[in-house]
Structures are given as C-alpha cells and as structure tokens.
Amino acid sequence: MSEHPLIYVASPLSDMPIAYLEWLGFMNDEALWLFDRGWAPIVPGNDLLFFYRSPRKLTKDDILSIDREYIRASHAIRVIAERHNDGRVSEGVAHEIEFAQSLGKPICRTRKEACTEYERWRTQT
C-alpha cells in the first residue's frame, strides 16, 4: 500500500509568461492543499519550466506524452479549471481529462470531490 496516492493537478497553461506563472501559482497552491489532506500531488507545470530552459525544445506531442505518463501513474486527476482567463477552453486540460477518463481515473473538479476520492482510496487500501 502506498502512503499517499498520486493526484495529477490539471489547469490551463498559457503561452503568455504572466498567465503561465499565474496558473502555475494556482496549481502549486492547490498541490499544497491536497498534500495537507493526504495526497501526493503532481504539478506538471513545474516540470515544464525545466523543459523551457532546456537546449532541446519539446514539441506539443512530447509534452502530451509526458502528461499521459503522469496521469497513468496517478490515482486521480484534480481539475482546477478547464478554461483560460480569456474564456477559451484549454485544449491541454481537455486532453488530460479525456485520457484520464479512458483509464477509468476519477476526475475531481472540486476540493470536496478530491476529499471524497481520498477517503474512498483510504478505505479500499
């Protein structure tokens, strides 16, 4: 039995630096909240910062491939938001949700759902 179930934290990430950092801040705040409630959160936006500094530029397919592996390893996915600040649907979050659903992973759109899912996991292990 693992000590903490993994949860993938999903949110829009913009190509505009200030919006990217704003969403990353929301993701990290949520990750801390989830950690305090027993989860082991994965925040993919933090990893992307590493790749942005890399001399090898990743393609969109590279990033989606990495995200799929994180989701595959996770027990659940916590969706903070599905739309960018300007109202556009986040294509990345839509793909993450679709992939998680194809694997039968729980999608937690609220903190309450994340707490309920954690309790379900805890009582089954």
NORDAQUI-V725813 format. One record per run of one state. SS is the DSSP state (hx for helix, st for strand, lp for the rest). FROM is the first residue (numbers start at 1). LEN is the number of residues. Records with the same first field share a line. If there is no record, write none. Layout:
BEGIN
SS=FROM-LEN + FROM-LEN
END
This chain:
BEGIN
lp=1-5 + 11-6 + 36-4 + 54-6 + 74-2 + 80-3 + 84-5 + 90-1 + 103-3 + 109-2 + 125-1
st=6-5 + 40-4 + 76-4 + 83-1 + 89-1 + 106-3
hx=17-19 + 44-10 + 60-14 + 91-12 + 111-14
END
